[in-house]
């Protein structure tokens, strides 16, 4: 049964923390398959550690500093997936596949002693979080938070086409022409793409901004695994689809999406309904970048969910 809530105000609840987690602090590197991976521990406490998985693929964890306030009850870990941010940047493109990213998360847990965790993934990070628990069985994952997740690329593109149809005709014409011609790297195409991004990705001014000039993203990974834009998949994830496996997710699960998100609320609700006992929350007034546009509300939702699990 899915509990769908349209939050209008932040829910800031405190709950009982669970004991028994290893003391963590600071930042550093772990040895992951393919190279070194940088991580940072934010805060601490007796609650089970919250591990966060950033989007992309190919982005970094810089903006996940937004989750630092949740460190008043537990350690919160952000890390730059290999090839991004402060992590190593190998040139072997065979490393950019979903199973290596699963092995990377296992390496992080093993080397930091993270036996019990809450796992939060946003966008591609949501794909990775769901895929991780399905591939590994999710031992020690006490809860799963899937934030604006890519669960099915075919469904994502179907939704993207629906949203594209609502763009001005002249913008659609530019997008269509350059995709047919294979010139998606043109400035004209990028400018037209921004109209979609402004509506469904970065909608509204950021309430919290984070700048990490020494931790850039990696467009090579993004283009190899996904494609040239959010709404045009040509990479290795173009056939990605976990829909038929969602019923196998056994831990408490929360789906979050924005009212105007490219991960459309109607679709995310359908995914949530396939996970036994899952909760579903829509954050009003925001799109894909929900945790920087409505940070207090977003953190309150996550806090309430985790406290309820513990």
Residue frames as qw, qx, qy, qz and C-alpha x, y, z in Angstrom:
[[0.000, 0.889, 0.459, 0.000, 0.00, 0.00, 0.00],
 [0.438, 0.296, 0.004, 0.849, 1.41, 3.39, -0.99],
 [0.196, -0.789, -0.400, 0.423, 1.04, 6.42, 1.23],
 [0.398, 0.488, 0.254, 0.734, 1.00, 9.50, -1.01],
 [0.284, -0.765, -0.326, 0.477, 1.53, 12.86, 0.67],
 [0.362, 0.693, 0.130, 0.610, 1.70, 16.32, -0.89],
 [0.512, -0.436, -0.358, 0.648, 3.76, 18.20, 1.67],
 [0.101, 0.888, 0.223, 0.390, 2.93, 21.87, 2.16],
 [0.251, -0.872, 0.325, -0.265, 5.24, 22.49, 5.11],
 [0.380, 0.444, -0.778, 0.231, 8.37, 20.93, 6.50],
 [0.864, -0.432, -0.162, -0.202, 7.92, 18.01, 8.86],
 [0.274, 0.584, -0.630, 0.433, 10.70, 18.12, 11.40],
 [0.856, -0.438, -0.046, -0.272, 10.39, 15.21, 13.77],
 [0.029, 0.583, -0.785, 0.209, 12.94, 13.63, 16.06],
 [0.929, -0.116, -0.215, -0.278, 12.97, 9.93, 16.83],
 [0.770, -0.508, 0.380, 0.067, 14.87, 7.20, 18.55],
 [0.379, 0.701, -0.586, -0.148, 18.28, 6.62, 17.02],
 [0.995, -0.067, -0.075, -0.005, 19.68, 3.14, 16.65],
 [0.376, -0.783, 0.483, 0.108, 23.01, 2.31, 18.18],
 [0.861, -0.092, 0.469, 0.177, 25.92, 0.22, 17.04],
 [0.652, 0.737, 0.019, 0.176, 27.44, 2.13, 14.11],
 [0.747, -0.063, -0.044, 0.660, 31.16, 2.60, 13.75],
 [0.144, -0.850, -0.068, 0.503, 32.46, 6.07, 14.64],
 [0.614, 0.431, 0.356, 0.557, 33.28, 7.94, 11.43],
 [0.093, -0.893, -0.084, 0.432, 34.68, 11.38, 10.74],
 [0.207, -0.604, 0.449, 0.626, 36.53, 13.51, 8.24],
 [0.736, 0.608, -0.063, -0.292, 37.20, 12.75, 4.59],
 [0.387, -0.491, 0.733, 0.269, 39.56, 10.58, 2.59],
 [0.559, 0.383, -0.556, -0.480, 39.79, 7.94, -0.09],
 [0.801, -0.107, 0.570, -0.147, 38.83, 4.29, -0.36],
 [0.051, -0.328, 0.809, 0.484, 40.20, 1.85, -2.93],
 [0.727, 0.364, 0.343, -0.470, 37.40, 1.01, -5.36],
 [0.721, 0.215, 0.568, 0.332, 37.51, -1.12, -8.48],
 [0.475, 0.731, 0.278, 0.403, 39.21, 1.12, -11.04],
 [0.328, 0.475, -0.189, 0.794, 40.76, 3.70, -8.73],
 [0.200, -0.182, -0.602, 0.751, 40.50, 5.85, -5.60],
 [0.204, -0.677, -0.549, -0.447, 37.12, 7.21, -4.51],
 [0.091, 0.224, -0.375, 0.895, 36.84, 10.31, -2.34],
 [0.414, -0.614, -0.657, -0.143, 34.31, 10.45, 0.51],
 [0.022, -0.375, 0.352, -0.857, 33.31, 12.84, 3.27],
 [0.358, -0.462, -0.789, 0.189, 31.59, 12.06, 6.56],
 [0.136, -0.477, -0.017, -0.868, 29.21, 14.83, 7.66],
 [0.607, -0.481, 0.149, -0.615, 28.15, 14.87, 11.30],
 [0.318, 0.147, -0.914, 0.205, 27.73, 11.84, 13.50],
 [0.604, -0.251, 0.262, -0.709, 25.52, 10.18, 16.09],
 [0.443, -0.143, 0.861, -0.207, 24.08, 6.86, 17.18],
 [0.760, 0.439, 0.222, -0.425, 21.73, 6.42, 14.23],
 [0.783, 0.134, 0.502, 0.342, 22.61, 4.15, 11.34],
 [0.225, -0.398, 0.348, 0.819, 24.74, 5.92, 8.74],
 [0.578, 0.714, 0.288, -0.270, 23.01, 7.57, 5.78],
 [0.455, -0.189, 0.573, 0.654, 24.93, 6.91, 2.56],
 [0.433, 0.736, 0.175, -0.490, 24.03, 9.17, -0.38],
 [0.588, 0.110, 0.618, 0.509, 24.45, 8.45, -4.09],
 [0.124, 0.583, -0.071, -0.800, 24.69, 11.43, -6.43],
 [0.708, 0.586, 0.313, -0.240, 23.20, 11.73, -9.88],
 [0.079, -0.539, 0.629, 0.554, 24.59, 11.88, -13.35],
 [0.868, -0.315, 0.053, 0.381, 26.00, 9.47, -14.17],
 [0.593, 0.393, 0.025, 0.703, 29.12, 11.60, -14.14],
 [0.200, -0.856, 0.003, -0.477, 28.08, 14.33, -11.70],
 [0.387, 0.222, -0.678, 0.584, 29.66, 14.74, -8.27],
 [0.445, -0.549, -0.686, 0.172, 28.51, 14.92, -4.67],
 [0.206, 0.171, -0.185, 0.946, 29.18, 18.65, -4.12],
 [0.403, -0.376, -0.150, -0.821, 25.52, 19.63, -3.78],
 [0.727, -0.349, -0.588, -0.058, 24.96, 16.77, -1.35],
 [0.245, 0.092, -0.500, 0.826, 26.41, 19.03, 1.31],
 [0.465, -0.347, -0.153, -0.800, 22.71, 19.91, 1.58],
 [0.808, -0.311, -0.476, -0.157, 22.32, 16.74, 3.65],
 [0.375, 0.291, -0.593, 0.650, 24.84, 17.82, 6.30],
 [0.405, -0.377, 0.285, -0.783, 22.13, 19.01, 8.75],
 [0.905, -0.168, -0.244, -0.305, 20.92, 15.40, 8.99],
 [0.628, 0.275, -0.602, 0.409, 24.26, 14.68, 10.63],
 [0.307, -0.519, 0.400, -0.690, 22.92, 15.77, 13.99],
 [0.852, -0.210, 0.269, -0.397, 21.61, 12.22, 14.56],
 [0.924, 0.058, 0.339, 0.168, 23.90, 10.04, 12.44],
 [0.313, -0.411, 0.521, 0.680, 26.89, 10.09, 10.15],
 [0.650, 0.687, 0.223, -0.236, 25.95, 11.18, 6.63],
 [0.527, -0.308, 0.561, 0.559, 28.32, 10.13, 3.86],
 [0.600, 0.757, 0.013, -0.258, 28.63, 11.65, 0.44],
 [0.588, -0.338, 0.563, 0.473, 31.15, 10.39, -2.09],
 [0.400, 0.651, -0.332, -0.553, 32.23, 11.19, -5.62],
 [0.934, 0.178, 0.309, -0.024, 31.71, 8.17, -7.82],
 [0.619, -0.249, 0.465, 0.581, 34.85, 7.13, -9.68],
 [0.399, 0.383, 0.501, 0.666, 35.65, 9.48, -12.55],
 [0.097, -0.830, -0.318, -0.448, 33.91, 12.45, -10.93],
 [0.452, -0.884, -0.008, -0.123, 34.64, 15.15, -8.38],
 [0.196, -0.798, 0.565, -0.077, 37.74, 14.54, -6.30],
 [0.890, -0.101, 0.445, -0.003, 37.89, 10.84, -7.10],
 [0.416, -0.294, 0.661, 0.551, 40.30, 9.25, -9.53],
 [0.566, 0.636, 0.001, -0.525, 39.75, 9.83, -13.25],
 [0.542, -0.143, 0.755, 0.340, 40.80, 6.72, -15.14],
 [0.329, 0.440, -0.383, -0.742, 40.55, 6.77, -18.93],
 [0.002, 0.028, 0.984, 0.175, 39.35, 3.17, -19.24],
 [0.483, -0.055, -0.103, -0.868, 35.79, 3.63, -20.45],
 [0.580, -0.140, -0.784, -0.173, 34.92, 0.00, -19.73],
 [0.187, -0.104, -0.710, 0.670, 34.67, 1.08, -16.08],
 [0.330, 0.061, 0.129, -0.933, 31.50, 3.06, -16.74],
 [0.513, -0.191, -0.737, -0.396, 28.94, 0.35, -16.19],
 [0.601, -0.563, -0.027, -0.567, 26.31, -0.19, -13.51],
 [0.924, -0.256, -0.270, 0.084, 27.86, -3.32, -11.99],
 [0.569, 0.223, -0.335, 0.717, 31.18, -1.59, -11.32],
 [0.203, -0.522, 0.132, -0.818, 29.28, 1.17, -9.50],
 [0.843, -0.429, -0.179, -0.272, 27.65, -1.54, -7.37],
 [0.850, -0.030, -0.303, 0.430, 31.09, -2.95, -6.56],
 [0.235, 0.468, -0.217, 0.824, 32.25, 0.58, -5.71],
 [0.532, -0.567, 0.046, -0.627, 29.50, 0.99, -3.11],
 [0.939, -0.262, -0.220, 0.036, 30.36, -2.42, -1.65],
 [0.658, 0.227, -0.301, 0.652, 34.00, -1.32, -1.39],
 [0.112, -0.565, 0.166, -0.800, 32.97, 1.86, 0.44],
 [0.773, -0.487, -0.049, -0.404, 30.85, -0.11, 2.91],
 [0.928, -0.072, -0.266, 0.252, 33.57, -2.73, 3.48],
 [0.556, 0.287, -0.273, 0.730, 36.40, -0.26, 4.03],
 [0.167, -0.462, 0.207, -0.846, 34.41, 2.08, 6.27],
 [0.078, -0.085, -0.913, 0.392, 32.73, -0.72, 8.22],
 [0.447, 0.032, 0.032, -0.893, 29.21, 0.25, 7.19],
 [0.039, 0.103, 0.994, -0.008, 27.28, -2.87, 8.13],
 [0.100, 0.684, 0.711, -0.131, 23.95, -1.09, 8.60],
 [0.119, -0.121, 0.178, 0.969, 23.00, 1.91, 6.50],
 [0.439, 0.711, 0.427, -0.347, 20.15, 3.95, 5.13],
 [0.447, -0.001, 0.556, 0.701, 20.67, 4.42, 1.40],
 [0.298, 0.798, 0.269, -0.450, 19.54, 7.55, -0.48],
 [0.447, 0.013, 0.556, 0.700, 19.99, 7.98, -4.22],
 [0.295, 0.708, 0.182, -0.615, 18.93, 10.94, -6.34],
 [0.549, 0.662, -0.277, -0.429, 18.23, 10.66, -10.10],
 [0.692, 0.384, -0.612, 0.010, 20.91, 8.26, -11.48],
 [0.027, -0.348, 0.780, -0.519, 21.81, 7.73, -7.82],
 [0.708, -0.001, 0.368, -0.603, 18.27, 6.41, -7.36],
 [0.839, 0.351, -0.350, -0.225, 18.82, 3.99, -10.23],
 [0.412, 0.434, -0.740, 0.306, 22.04, 2.82, -8.61],
 [0.346, -0.266, 0.643, -0.629, 20.46, 2.50, -5.14],
 [0.848, 0.109, 0.172, -0.490, 17.58, 0.37, -6.43],
 [0.785, 0.428, -0.445, -0.048, 19.88, -1.71, -8.64],
 [0.113, 0.499, -0.752, 0.415, 22.30, -2.19, -5.75],
 [0.536, -0.171, 0.626, -0.540, 19.72, -3.71, -3.40],
 [0.887, 0.273, 0.035, -0.371, 18.26, -5.88, -6.16],
 [0.671, 0.521, -0.524, 0.066, 21.65, -7.20, -7.29],
 [0.214, 0.402, -0.753, 0.475, 23.16, -7.74, -3.84],
 [0.496, -0.440, -0.747, 0.038, 20.09, -8.51, -1.76],
 [0.159, -0.748, 0.003, -0.644, 20.60, -5.30, 0.19],
 [0.728, -0.357, -0.496, 0.311, 22.06, -6.90, 3.32],
 [0.435, -0.345, -0.295, 0.778, 22.31, -4.29, 6.06],
 [0.034, -0.246, -0.249, -0.936, 20.32, -1.67, 4.13],
 [0.042, 0.344, 0.753, -0.560, 17.73, -0.63, 6.67],
 [0.377, 0.741, 0.419, -0.365, 15.84, 1.69, 4.35],
 [0.455, 0.177, 0.526, 0.697, 15.91, 2.89, 0.77],
 [0.158, 0.767, 0.232, -0.576, 15.17, 6.45, -0.38],
 [0.490, 0.274, 0.586, 0.585, 14.69, 6.85, -4.12],
 [0.024, 0.718, 0.162, -0.676, 14.67, 10.55, -5.00],
 [0.494, 0.709, -0.150, -0.480, 13.47, 11.47, -8.51],
 [0.549, -0.319, 0.737, 0.231, 14.80, 8.09, -9.64],
 [0.524, 0.402, -0.563, -0.497, 15.41, 6.70, -13.09],
 [0.674, -0.101, 0.689, -0.246, 13.72, 3.31, -12.80],
 [0.681, 0.374, 0.604, 0.176, 12.88, 2.70, -16.45],
 [0.178, -0.319, 0.358, 0.859, 14.55, 4.48, -19.35],
 [0.029, 0.364, 0.749, 0.553, 11.73, 3.65, -21.79],
 [0.196, -0.787, -0.581, 0.074, 9.23, 5.20, -19.36],
 [0.322, -0.601, -0.024, 0.731, 11.57, 8.15, -18.69],
 [0.147, -0.074, 0.520, 0.838, 11.76, 8.92, -22.40],
 [0.077, -0.581, -0.750, -0.307, 8.00, 8.50, -22.77],
 [0.263, -0.808, -0.390, 0.356, 7.54, 11.10, -20.03],
 [0.309, -0.429, 0.219, 0.820, 10.21, 13.33, -21.53],
 [0.108, 0.242, 0.661, 0.703, 8.39, 13.28, -24.86],
 [0.167, -0.756, -0.631, -0.051, 5.17, 14.23, -23.11],
 [0.315, -0.760, -0.141, 0.550, 6.91, 17.16, -21.42],
 [0.308, -0.174, 0.451, 0.819, 8.70, 18.15, -24.64],
 [0.096, 0.534, 0.711, 0.447, 5.34, 18.34, -26.40],
 [0.205, -0.873, -0.411, 0.166, 4.46, 21.19, -24.02],
 [0.414, -0.409, 0.156, 0.798, 7.50, 23.28, -25.05],
 [0.340, 0.714, -0.034, -0.611, 7.09, 26.14, -27.55],
 [0.864, 0.456, 0.212, -0.013, 6.89, 24.91, -31.15],
 [0.419, 0.835, -0.335, 0.119, 10.07, 26.72, -32.18],
 [0.346, -0.615, 0.688, -0.171, 12.03, 25.06, -29.37],
 [0.838, 0.045, 0.532, -0.113, 10.74, 21.61, -30.33],
 [0.735, 0.677, -0.015, -0.010, 11.70, 22.23, -33.93],
 [0.132, 0.804, -0.564, 0.134, 15.32, 23.00, -32.97],
 [0.563, -0.377, 0.711, -0.188, 15.58, 19.92, -30.76],
 [0.863, 0.288, 0.397, -0.118, 14.07, 17.63, -33.39],
 [0.599, 0.778, -0.190, -0.001, 16.24, 18.98, -36.22],
 [0.024, 0.732, -0.663, 0.155, 19.53, 18.58, -34.35],
 [0.670, -0.214, 0.684, -0.191, 18.66, 15.11, -33.07],
 [0.852, 0.468, 0.223, -0.081, 17.89, 13.99, -36.62],
 [0.502, 0.803, -0.291, 0.136, 21.13, 15.52, -37.88],
 [0.877, -0.172, -0.240, 0.378, 23.26, 14.16, -35.03],
 [0.324, 0.507, -0.168, 0.781, 24.38, 17.68, -34.08],
 [0.561, -0.731, -0.381, -0.068, 23.34, 17.64, -30.43],
 [0.627, -0.330, -0.146, 0.690, 26.67, 19.22, -29.48],
 [0.225, 0.531, 0.246, 0.779, 25.67, 22.49, -31.23],
 [0.055, -0.063, -0.399, 0.913, 25.13, 25.67, -29.23],
 [0.469, -0.132, -0.265, -0.832, 21.66, 26.04, -30.74],
 [0.687, -0.233, -0.670, -0.155, 20.63, 22.61, -29.45],
 [0.432, -0.153, -0.628, 0.628, 22.06, 23.29, -26.01],
 [0.136, -0.035, 0.146, -0.979, 20.23, 26.62, -25.80],
 [0.620, -0.190, -0.409, -0.642, 16.94, 24.97, -26.75],
 [0.628, -0.171, -0.740, 0.170, 17.56, 22.22, -24.19],
 [0.156, 0.032, -0.502, 0.850, 17.78, 24.84, -21.47],
 [0.492, -0.221, -0.129, -0.832, 14.09, 25.61, -21.91],
 [0.802, -0.217, -0.532, -0.162, 13.29, 22.03, -20.85],
 [0.551, -0.010, -0.589, 0.592, 15.83, 22.18, -18.02],
 [0.084, -0.214, 0.245, -0.942, 14.41, 25.43, -16.67],
 [0.668, -0.250, -0.193, -0.674, 10.96, 23.86, -16.45],
 [0.934, -0.176, -0.222, -0.219, 11.70, 20.35, -15.26],
 [0.782, 0.064, -0.402, 0.472, 15.20, 20.23, -13.77],
 [0.396, -0.006, -0.330, 0.857, 16.41, 23.50, -12.24],
 [0.187, -0.716, -0.465, -0.485, 13.03, 25.19, -11.82],
 [0.463, -0.871, -0.139, -0.086, 13.20, 28.09, -9.34],
 [0.173, 0.778, -0.483, 0.363, 16.18, 29.73, -7.69],
 [0.706, -0.043, -0.638, 0.305, 18.38, 27.56, -5.52],
 [0.520, -0.827, -0.059, -0.206, 17.84, 28.24, -1.81],
 [0.642, -0.617, 0.394, 0.228, 21.21, 26.66, -1.06],
 [0.655, 0.707, -0.265, 0.007, 24.21, 26.83, -3.38],
 [0.775, -0.463, 0.359, 0.236, 27.38, 24.75, -3.19],
 [0.493, 0.812, -0.306, -0.059, 30.54, 25.44, -5.14],
 [0.798, -0.369, 0.424, 0.218, 33.30, 22.84, -5.55],
 [0.458, 0.804, -0.290, -0.245, 35.59, 24.14, -8.32],
 [0.040, -0.548, 0.834, 0.042, 38.13, 21.42, -7.53],
 [0.418, 0.075, 0.893, -0.146, 35.54, 18.66, -8.04],
 [0.415, 0.315, -0.319, -0.792, 34.20, 18.91, -11.60],
 [0.842, 0.192, 0.391, -0.319, 31.75, 16.55, -13.23],
 [0.296, -0.283, 0.792, 0.453, 32.65, 14.17, -16.07],
 [0.624, 0.429, -0.021, -0.652, 30.60, 14.55, -19.27],
 [0.319, 0.341, -0.842, -0.269, 32.30, 11.50, -20.80],
 [0.081, 0.099, 0.950, -0.286, 30.57, 9.21, -18.32],
 [0.429, 0.433, 0.387, -0.692, 27.24, 10.98, -18.78],
 [0.536, 0.499, -0.345, -0.587, 27.32, 10.71, -22.55],
 [0.245, 0.255, -0.927, -0.128, 28.56, 7.10, -22.58],
 [0.039, 0.190, 0.928, -0.318, 25.97, 5.85, -20.11],
 [0.279, 0.608, 0.546, -0.504, 23.07, 8.21, -20.82],
 [0.476, 0.610, 0.484, 0.409, 23.36, 10.57, -23.80],
 [0.314, 0.361, 0.058, 0.876, 23.57, 14.25, -24.82],
 [0.293, -0.370, 0.114, -0.874, 20.65, 15.58, -22.74],
 [0.355, -0.056, 0.741, -0.567, 18.29, 14.54, -19.97],
 [0.698, 0.346, 0.341, -0.527, 15.56, 13.75, -22.48],
 [0.726, 0.562, -0.330, -0.219, 17.56, 11.97, -25.20],
 [0.698, -0.449, 0.559, -0.001, 19.04, 8.60, -24.22],
 [0.717, 0.578, -0.364, -0.137, 21.63, 7.07, -26.53],
 [0.034, 0.608, -0.759, 0.229, 24.02, 5.40, -24.05],
 [0.306, 0.090, -0.945, 0.075, 24.31, 2.09, -22.23],
 [0.178, 0.208, 0.722, -0.635, 21.34, 2.90, -19.97],
 [0.391, 0.094, -0.321, -0.858, 18.92, 3.29, -22.88],
 [0.645, -0.158, -0.666, -0.339, 17.38, -0.12, -22.14],
 [0.111, 0.101, -0.757, 0.636, 17.63, 0.14, -18.33],
 [0.594, -0.337, -0.257, -0.684, 14.39, -1.02, -16.68],
 [0.075, 0.127, -0.874, 0.463, 13.83, -2.28, -13.13],
 [0.568, -0.173, -0.043, -0.803, 10.04, -2.12, -13.24],
 [0.843, -0.090, -0.455, -0.272, 9.46, -5.87, -13.13],
 [0.626, 0.047, -0.636, 0.448, 11.88, -6.29, -10.19],
 [0.150, -0.502, 0.247, -0.815, 10.52, -3.61, -7.86],
 [0.807, -0.399, -0.161, -0.405, 8.35, -6.13, -6.02],
 [0.856, -0.019, -0.404, 0.322, 11.54, -7.79, -4.77],
 [0.142, 0.501, -0.372, 0.769, 12.60, -4.75, -2.73],
 [0.599, -0.415, -0.681, 0.075, 12.08, -5.86, 0.87],
 [0.357, -0.244, -0.425, 0.795, 13.22, -2.93, 3.04],
 [0.076, 0.820, 0.415, -0.388, 11.18, 0.19, 3.94],
 [0.434, 0.191, 0.421, 0.773, 11.25, 2.41, 0.87],
 [0.096, 0.780, 0.283, -0.551, 10.45, 6.07, 0.23],
 [0.466, 0.431, 0.451, 0.627, 9.99, 7.61, -3.21],
 [0.072, -0.730, -0.178, 0.656, 10.37, 11.41, -3.51],
 [0.428, 0.360, 0.474, 0.680, 9.78, 13.59, -6.55],
 [0.010, -0.289, -0.108, 0.951, 9.06, 17.22, -7.38],
 [0.480, 0.577, 0.469, -0.466, 5.72, 18.53, -8.63],
 [0.538, 0.777, -0.124, -0.303, 7.26, 19.58, -11.97],
 [0.483, -0.494, 0.686, 0.227, 9.99, 16.94, -12.05],
 [0.481, 0.421, -0.636, -0.433, 11.18, 15.23, -15.22],
 [0.160, -0.064, -0.974, 0.146, 10.70, 12.14, -13.04],
 [0.399, -0.350, -0.279, -0.800, 6.96, 12.75, -13.30],
 [0.391, -0.210, 0.628, -0.639, 4.93, 12.27, -10.09],
 [0.852, 0.132, 0.006, -0.506, 2.37, 10.14, -11.94],
 [0.768, 0.360, -0.529, 0.018, 5.08, 7.71, -13.06],
 [0.142, 0.385, -0.748, 0.523, 6.96, 7.64, -9.76],
 [0.626, -0.147, 0.399, -0.653, 3.67, 6.86, -8.00],
 [0.909, 0.204, -0.230, -0.281, 3.26, 3.85, -10.30],
 [0.546, 0.391, -0.678, 0.300, 6.74, 2.63, -9.37],
 [0.199, -0.339, 0.628, -0.672, 6.06, 3.15, -5.65],
 [0.807, -0.056, 0.117, -0.577, 2.90, 1.07, -5.91],
 [0.857, 0.259, -0.442, -0.055, 5.02, -1.90, -7.02],
 [0.331, 0.337, -0.707, 0.527, 7.21, -1.86, -3.89],
 [0.551, -0.516, -0.656, -0.007, 5.53, -3.48, -0.88],
 [0.467, -0.714, -0.373, 0.366, 4.68, -0.87, 1.76],
 [0.457, 0.154, 0.087, 0.872, 6.48, 1.97, -0.04],
 [0.022, -0.789, -0.345, 0.508, 5.76, 5.61, 0.78],
 [0.436, 0.457, 0.401, 0.663, 5.48, 8.32, -1.89],
 [0.170, -0.750, -0.251, 0.588, 5.97, 12.05, -1.41],
 [0.431, 0.643, 0.311, 0.551, 5.56, 14.92, -3.89],
 [0.334, -0.456, -0.177, 0.806, 7.33, 18.19, -3.06],
 [0.319, 0.840, 0.440, -0.010, 5.24, 21.09, -4.40],
 [0.095, 0.977, -0.040, -0.186, 6.58, 23.90, -6.55],
 [0.242, -0.674, 0.627, 0.306, 9.90, 22.29, -7.49],
 [0.812, 0.438, -0.310, -0.230, 11.32, 20.07, -10.20],
 [0.899, 0.127, -0.372, 0.196, 14.27, 17.67, -10.34],
 [0.393, 0.353, -0.471, 0.707, 16.65, 19.77, -8.20],
 [0.534, -0.681, -0.387, -0.317, 14.28, 19.49, -5.25],
 [0.734, -0.468, -0.310, 0.382, 16.81, 19.20, -2.42],
 [0.391, -0.070, -0.043, 0.917, 18.43, 22.57, -3.23],
 [0.161, -0.420, -0.342, -0.825, 15.14, 24.34, -4.05],
 [0.653, -0.566, -0.089, -0.494, 13.22, 23.19, -0.96],
 [0.439, 0.351, -0.754, 0.340, 16.04, 21.97, 1.31],
 [0.283, -0.224, 0.633, -0.685, 14.36, 22.26, 4.70],
 [0.815, 0.090, 0.092, -0.565, 11.24, 20.50, 3.47],
 [0.772, 0.348, -0.527, -0.077, 13.26, 17.80, 1.71],
 [0.243, 0.337, -0.784, 0.461, 15.43, 17.14, 4.76],
 [0.498, -0.150, 0.477, -0.709, 12.37, 17.05, 6.98],
 [0.879, 0.163, -0.165, -0.416, 10.79, 14.38, 4.80],
 [0.658, 0.344, -0.648, 0.168, 13.95, 12.26, 4.88],
 [0.028, -0.335, 0.695, -0.636, 14.35, 12.73, 8.63],
 [0.698, -0.089, 0.276, -0.655, 10.77, 11.72, 9.39],
 [0.887, 0.221, -0.331, -0.234, 11.07, 8.61, 7.23],
 [0.527, 0.347, -0.697, 0.340, 14.39, 7.44, 8.72],
 [0.230, -0.288, 0.607, -0.704, 13.29, 8.17, 12.28],
 [0.816, -0.017, 0.075, -0.574, 10.16, 6.14, 11.63],
 [0.822, 0.264, -0.504, -0.014, 12.22, 3.20, 10.38],
 [0.360, 0.319, -0.700, 0.528, 14.51, 3.33, 13.41]]
